[in-house]
Amino acid sequence: MRAESSRAERAQIVHRSLRVTLAAAAGFYTFLYGLDEPLLALYSLFAPIALGLLSSVPGSGRQRAAVMLKALPVGLVLVTLGTVLAVETWAAVLGMLVVGFVLAYAAVAGPRPAGAAPGLQLFYILACFPPYEPDTLGLRLAGLTTGVLLLALCEVFLLPQPPGETYRHSLARAVATAGDVLAGRTVLTPGALRAEGARLRLSNVPPAERPAGPRRADRALSQAGTAARRLLEQLAHLTETGQLRDLLRAADRTDSPARWLLPRVAGRCGECAEGLRTGQAVPGPRGLDEAIGAFQDMRVRQTADPAADEVPVPVLRRQAGLLAAAESVRVLEISVRIALDGRRTPPIEPRELFWYTEASAPRLWLRRLVGNMTPRSVQFHNAVRIALALGAARLVAGALDLTHGFWVLLAVLTLSRTTVGETWTAIRAAMAGNLVGAVAAGALLITVGQRTDTDAVLLAPGMLIAFALGPLLGIAWAQGLFTLVVATAFAQIAPASWQLAEARIVDVVTGSAIGLLCGLLAWPAGARREVRRTMAGLLRACGPLIEGTATTLTAVPPGSAPPAQTLPALHRLRLAESAYAQFRSEPAPEGSSGADWHALLIAAHQILLGAQWLPRFDLPGRALPPDAAEWARADARTVAGRTYRLAELCVEGDRGGSAVAGEESPAGGGASAMAGEESPAGGGASAGSPAPERPGLSRPPPPLPLPTLVDLDSWLTSLTRQLSRAEADLRTEPRARSGRPISFRRPAGP
């Protein structure tokens, strides 16, 4: 499988090099030799290189072409802005700071804007250097437009990248599987169910198909995917414990509450899967709401009827598992309907979970943009870092009047990484490649001299080889071969000598030094520190939710205590997920045990879900016995205290200190088997239903067969297990830091 994937990736790289080469060469040769317009030729050459090679626009050929056409107006504005601001160095520097930040920050809008951003940066960089010639603006815009249009045509017609499976269809397959298991039509092992959920990981989804944008449909589809993965994990656990088998048997009896709910839950899964396949919106959620309500009413009547036999606690636990699965399907159903419809809706409960359904599109965009405008956001870090580096590079290039100074900024753009270790590794390889490439380019220029016909013959095959071998062989080859390409191209536009290669070396060294310096000064550790800080903030926000949920369920009289507010924790969760996603993309430092951050994300997600649905469906009709209420609150305080302790462990690890004092780490637990995900998919209240022991909870629960107490105990015990494993892992991580010095592995590619 890996060999097939590697062959496919190599084929994609070769096909991309063909498309970029054809688009760049067609415009360059036509304008330079057909119309004798060097400026047109220059912009038509670099436009395909910028959007086709420097940018990493995801998707099929048609999808990439659409992104490029949408980026064209932005590129025209940037070229215009750069041409106007080239009048003074200080104006160009200020423009570079603003443009650099805005385009880098565009990554918060999703993978497509993030992919196109580097190429758009190059459009401003090309135009903002002297000579100041506003009268040539028309030629620059014409060349840029021609290059982008040629590249878009090549993307569509020349060996186009075929479309991958859409996220909707992947989700439909997973939901249909869950429905078949709930209906008893299919029997799958827990491993098979978890594998089906793992296919919805963002790392397994093509970037162009990831629901990562701020729009209502994207948010809903992402939420539906999380709910589907949570449902499959719940079914895996119910299968492991035998509870699913017992639920299916109980559903055949007329006196069982499962008979009311299980068929409806399975049916809604089938409807959602069909809606995702056809694109037709599924019915509203009221039917499932009523079924869940009837299920809970029947559970309460069974336990409250003095004439009836006492319902065993294991039966109530099994019903709690079904209730949690039903709530996952309810969230799935609502999210699918919103994703397919895409329009604003009246408020949907819980409103904090579905707040985006009633928000306008401008508000959704504003919330995404403003929500990441914080020092705790890695997207904000990256935008500030690249803006400062590009602004400093433009200042140095202008102040020193460097020949071909835009190469300084191009070096910053292509060699900067999110950690200083990665940046240094990339710079070392790039310097070696540029040195060899400069020597070869200098020898070529000395040999060929002013014979532009020879350069013209060499340019097209040189681009094809450079654009194909560079990504395949690594950054050193990419930089060296690109040096040869720019030497042959510029030698045709203006008379050139071996000093052109020398200027290339000076500019790349200058840009590398600036990029490395900015990497040292601005968040040099990348997401390694930020993931600790955001996880600590998330855990601190989750602690009050645990205590608040127990307080709501045990309040006297019932309903007198409002549910805990989950919006702060939801915001912290989004920041933590973003930091974790970048953390997973960075090389792991040697000597680090690798804290299981994904386990913490799963636990936080489970806390948020319980805080939302337990008060909604488990609020008792009459006050709980005082002893039982005190037990519930005491256990909630214990679990909340563990979240605060974990937050302190995260902060201590960020400072490089030892673990804070606290209770001894529980036995067992290690790295989560699901580590490496981009977003949590942990189970709901039943995702980790308790085994006989209750780690960290010193007292056994009161022997009262009350649905509220059983559901709350299941939730707290499951959380304790999740947090115990994460704590055991975090306590070993600082000790790894005190060992041998951390060194960075060399990344596989540029």
C-alpha positions, 0 to 999 in steps of 0.5 A: 500500500505504501509503495503504491502511494509513493508511486502515485505521489511521484506520478503527481509530482511529474505531472505537476512539473509538466503542467507548470513547465508548459504554462510557464514556457508558453507565455515566456517564449511567446512574449519574449521572442514573439512580441519582444516584451521582456516584462510580460515574459517575466510575469508570465513565467513566474505566475505558473511557478508561484501558483503551481509550484511554490503554492500547494493548492490541494484538490483535483485538476478542476478544483485547483484551476478554480482556486487559481482563477479565484486567486487571480483578482487578488494577484492583480491587486497585489501586483498593483499595490507592489508597483505603487509602493515600489516608489520608496523602500519604507513604503514597500516594507510597510506593504510587505508587513501587511501583505505578509501577515494577511496572506499568511493568516488566511490559513484560518480560512481553510486549506485552499486559501492556505495553499495559495497564499505563498504564491500570492506573496510572490506576486507582491514581492515581484512588483515591489522592487525597483525600478519604480515604473508605474507606467508598466503596470498594464504589462505586468498585469497582462503577463500575470493574467496570461500565466495564471490562465495558462496554468489553469488550462493545463490543470484541467486538460493536461494530465489532470489530477483526478478527484478524490473521494469526498468527505460526504461520501466517506461519512455516508459509508461510516454512518451506514455501517453504524446503522447496520450494526445498531439494527443487527444487520451487521456484526463487526469486531471493535477493531473494525468499527474503530478502523471505520471511524479512523477513515474519517481522520483528517489525515486520511482525507484529501486536503481539498475535501477537509471540512475546515472552512468557517462556512456553516456547511463546513462547520456542520460537516466537521461536526457530523464527522466527529459525531460519527466517529464518536458513535463508532467508538461507542459501538466498539465499546458496547461490542467489547462489553457485550452490552450491544448484544444484550441491547439487541436482545432487549429490543425484541421484548415489548416491555423494554425501553430499548424497543422504543429507541434502538430502531429509531436510532438505527433508522436515523443513521440510514436516513443520514447516510442516504442524505449524504449520498444524494445531497438531499436534506434529512428530516428535522430532529424532533422525532429523535428528540421525542424518542429519547425523551420517551426512553428516559421517561420509561427508565424513570418510571421503571425505577420509581414504580414501587410495585415493579421489580428493581431494575439492576444497575447493569441494565441501567448502565447498558441503557446509559450506553444506548442513550449516549449513542442516541445523543451522538446520532441526534447531533449527527442528524442535525449536523448532516441536515445543516451541512446539506441545507447550508441555510440559517436555522432557528435556535437548536438545542443545545444552542452553544453546540449549534450556535453557528446555525443561527449566525450570518455568514459575515459573523461566521467569518468574523468569528473565525478571524477574530477567534485566532487573533490571540497569542495562543493561536499558532495561526497567529504565530505563523502569520506574525513570524512570516510577516516580520521575516518578509518585512525585514528581508525587504528592508535589508534588500532595499537598504543594501540595494541588492541585485535581484533583491526579490530572491532574498524574500523568496528565500525567506518564503521557501525556507522558513519553517514553524520551528527554528530547528526545521528552519536551520535544517532547511537552510543548511540543505538549501545553502549546499544546493544553491552553492552547487547550483551557482557554480554550475550556473556560473560555468554555464553563463561563462560558457554560453556567454550572450548566446540567448538561443542556447539559453532558450533551448535549455530553459524548458527542459531545465524547468521540467527536470528542476520541477520534477527532481527537486520535490522528489530528491529534497530541498538541496536539489530543488534549490540547486536546480532552481538556481540553474533555471533562474540563471537561464531565464534571466540571461535571456531577459537581460545580458548576464554574466557569471555574477548573476550566480554570485548575486543568487548566492548572496541573496539566498544567504541574506534571506536565510540569515533573516529567516533564521533570526526571525525563527529564533526570536519569534516562537522558535519552538513552533507548536511544542510549547503552544500545544502545552499552553493551549492544553492547559487552558483547555483543561482549566476551562473543563474543570468547572464544567465537570463540577457544574454538571454535577451541581445542575443534576443534584440541585434542590429543587431540580432545575434550580441550578443552570447548566454550566456554560460551555462556550469558553471551553469550546473556544479553548478546544478549537485553539488546542486542536489547531496547535495539536494539528501543527504539532503533529506536522512538525518533526518530533524532537529526539529524547522526547517521550511524546505526551499523548495530547490526543488523549487530552483532546478526547477527554475534553471533548467528552467533558463538553458532550456530557456537560451538554446532554446530561442536564438536557436528558438526565435532570431528575424529576425530584431531588436526589437523596442527600447522601447520593447528591453529596457523593456525586458532587464529591466525585465531580470535584475529584475529577475536576481536580485531576483536570487542574492537576493536569493543567499544572503538569502541562505548564511545568513541562513548558517550563522544563521543570519536574512534575508538580506534587500531587497524588501518585500516578495511577498504574497502567495507561500509556499512549492512546491507541488513537494518537495522531489524530487532528481532531477528537473523536472520543466517545460520549458518556459510554465511550469508556463505561466503567470496569469494576474498578474506579481509578481515582474515585475512592468511594463506590457509588451508592447502590441506588438504581437511579438513571441520573446517578448511573449516567453521571457515574458512567460519565465520571468514571470514563473521564477518570480513566481518560485523564489517568492515562493522560496524567501517567503519560505527562508525568514521564514526559518531563523526565525525558526532557532532563535527559540528553539534549534534544536534537531535531531529526532532518525532515524528509523533504523541503 
